[in-house]
């Protein structure tokens, strides 16, 4: 094959004919996912359609992670609707406490070359495995459950190459926030962000997942990374040779030298409202949240624990730690990370989305300031419309918890 | 479709359209719709009338995949949304619910809040009745137009036992 981007190649291989950006295609879906904020509406639509049977229960996954455990009767009813439908159709449901939908997919389902759709915008994250993965709505999930297929416009691609070695105080979160500041919240709308370059080649899967997770915050349809030996090690199996062609036609190419960058934050109330941590340091912090599908993985917990070890969360500041999955939490326990967090005075939550979307635990009150490792700082996102959310890396979050003020992690490393 | 224009700016995200704190509790859209746009205009749900049209800036509907966002607007009677550009999941959600989402940057420049507009989705035209001018937008591909005309994917499946994109290879 010649002249194809990674996204074009995935569609080309899956459809068995050459397709290029701009073409509208109907493609088979290899995995469809719904969570508790979106599945209930999908179930309702599926039933209203009059559809009888799901196309293949092995290719559908439900996860209860957004409000988990339930905090109200209404939510419990919606959870039960999911359990009932999953039982009726033989769909695997990961119930309360298993973890965040995206983390479960990363741990158990994602493989290079797959076409994955999820009724959750951060589905773009699974592109870290070289799978084409994108977010859809509930009615579309119902349509996929009924037919096993979906229409796509084969997306154009922005290629982003990162070069240089990542210094210990920088993370892939800082790179993604920097990029959001450069191309803005709609800079990649309808497009794929294909990440490459030596920095990405050396990155762990955890870091790549964080990078791809934030693609949607720039409007991206999917964040993609070519699978390689790091993907192989993570999966414990061989991966296919699936790369963009050297002569691929990109809509745009960006090159970013990571050595020039500093720890970044996104200031209230937009992900593209970025600044260096140094520019906002000293802002007093009420709550720190370490977790979410963006930064709740083992590597993130290790980074934060490195800073918190032997230190205390500042009096007057709360730090909430929520591992992205049960598997991660178990490993964090065996590595002693959970003990470090508890001794530092952190609050540990059960695996799930936590306060990321303001549904429960850790809801912000008026005037409160939160440093969060999650993905959105929209007005009112985590509670009060009068609260301020700064998005940052796990290192910056942990450093800020120790001092009670927004702090550049270099000061504590 | 014809109605009065409500105007919003750039990057109106789905949390602003309907906050996450409400959507997990119920599938009752009439109840949820009371909170539509409340952070931007607390009385929006009371003031808006069936047929009304939203005109907005770039990246309308960015953020979450929550279909409750277009659903609450549809519930309030919004007949179409015209924006400089849309976030893609929101855009697809609108189409799938039979709510036309129209990209027309000139509309944001020229149409004012309170104007009466008439929209013809099959011909790709927006008529500003208050100011007396007409704008054009790129017509929808046939299969998308058919979803809109059927009233969304649910209705389309009920009617045809399948989806209009079934013919595309």
Boltz contact constraints between the chains, C-beta under 6 A:
constraints:
  - contact:
      token1: [A, 26]
      token2: [B, 165]
      max_distance: 6.0
  - contact:
      token1: [A, 26]
      token2: [B, 168]
      max_distance: 6.0
  - contact:
      token1: [A, 37]
      token2: [B, 24]
      max_distance: 6.0
  - contact:
      token1: [A, 40]
      token2: [B, 27]
      max_distance: 6.0
  - contact:
      token1: [A, 41]
      token2: [B, 67]
      max_distance: 6.0
  - contact:
      token1: [A, 45]
      token2: [B, 154]
      max_distance: 6.0
  - contact:
      token1: [A, 48]
      token2: [B, 154]
      max_distance: 6.0
  - contact:
      token1: [A, 49]
      token2: [B, 154]
      max_distance: 6.0
  - contact:
      token1: [A, 49]
      token2: [B, 157]
      max_distance: 6.0
  - contact:
      token1: [A, 50]
      token2: [B, 158]
      max_distance: 6.0
  - contact:
      token1: [A, 67]
      token2: [B, 24]
      max_distance: 6.0
  - contact:
      token1: [A, 72]
      token2: [B, 25]
      max_distance: 6.0
  - contact:
      token1: [A, 74]
      token2: [B, 25]
      max_distance: 6.0
  - contact:
      token1: [A, 74]
      token2: [B, 26]
      max_distance: 6.0
  - contact:
      token1: [A, 75]
      token2: [B, 24]
      max_distance: 6.0
  - contact:
      token1: [A, 75]
      token2: [B, 25]
      max_distance: 6.0
  - contact:
      token1: [A, 119]
      token2: [B, 65]
      max_distance: 6.0
  - contact:
      token1: [A, 120]
      token2: [B, 65]
      max_distance: 6.0
  - contact:
      token1: [A, 121]
      token2: [B, 64]
      max_distance: 6.0
  - contact:
      token1: [A, 121]
      token2: [B, 65]
      max_distance: 6.0
  - contact:
      token1: [A, 121]
      token2: [B, 89]
      max_distance: 6.0
  - contact:
      token1: [A, 135]
      token2: [B, 65]
      max_distance: 6.0
  - contact:
      token1: [A, 135]
      token2: [B, 89]
      max_distance: 6.0
  - contact:
      token1: [A, 137]
      token2: [B, 65]
      max_distance: 6.0
  - contact:
      token1: [A, 137]
      token2: [B, 67]
      max_distance: 6.0
  - contact:
      token1: [A, 137]
      token2: [B, 93]
      max_distance: 6.0
  - contact:
      token1: [A, 138]
      token2: [B, 67]
      max_distance: 6.0
  - contact:
      token1: [A, 139]
      token2: [B, 96]
      max_distance: 6.0
  - contact:
      token1: [A, 139]
      token2: [B, 153]
      max_distance: 6.0
  - contact:
      token1: [A, 140]
      token2: [B, 96]
      max_distance: 6.0
  - contact:
      token1: [A, 143]
      token2: [B, 153]
      max_distance: 6.0
  - contact:
      token1: [A, 151]
      token2: [B, 165]
      max_distance: 6.0
  - contact:
      token1: [A, 185]
      token2: [B, 11]
      max_distance: 6.0
  - contact:
      token1: [A, 185]
      token2: [B, 59]
      max_distance: 6.0
  - contact:
      token1: [A, 185]
      token2: [B, 62]
      max_distance: 6.0
  - contact:
      token1: [A, 186]
      token2: [B, 58]
      max_distance: 6.0
  - contact:
      token1: [A, 186]
      token2: [B, 59]
      max_distance: 6.0
  - contact:
      token1: [A, 190]
      token2: [B, 88]
      max_distance: 6.0
  - contact:
      token1: [A, 357]
      token2: [B, 20]
      max_distance: 6.0
  - contact:
      token1: [A, 358]
      token2: [B, 20]
      max_distance: 6.0
  - contact:
      token1: [A, 358]
      token2: [B, 21]
      max_distance: 6.0
  - contact:
      token1: [A, 359]
      token2: [B, 20]
      max_distance: 6.0
  - contact:
      token1: [A, 359]
      token2: [B, 24]
      max_distance: 6.0
  - contact:
      token1: [A, 378]
      token2: [B, 13]
      max_distance: 6.0
  - contact:
      token1: [A, 378]
      token2: [B, 15]
      max_distance: 6.0
  - contact:
      token1: [A, 379]
      token2: [B, 39]
      max_distance: 6.0
  - contact:
      token1: [A, 380]
      token2: [B, 19]
      max_distance: 6.0
  - contact:
      token1: [A, 380]
      token2: [B, 39]
      max_distance: 6.0
  - contact:
      token1: [A, 381]
      token2: [B, 15]
      max_distance: 6.0
  - contact:
      token1: [A, 385]
      token2: [B, 39]
      max_distance: 6.0
